């Protein structure tokens, strides 16, 4: 799943959770799914940040 797909799914979960007809159990399932997606997104973003740092560090060394 891409970050974009994850963000879209998070938007869908948020919209569903705003439905006042949902039971507490249904909200909890959606909440858990959202937390897992946020964790996934965070890990993906951390990975990209680390890769960017490596590229930037490599460029800095070549410029010196």
Secondary structure, 3 states (H helix, E strand, C coil): CCHHHHHHHHHHHHHHHCCCCCCHHHHHHHHHHHHHHHHHHHHHHHHHHHHHHHHHHHHHHHHC
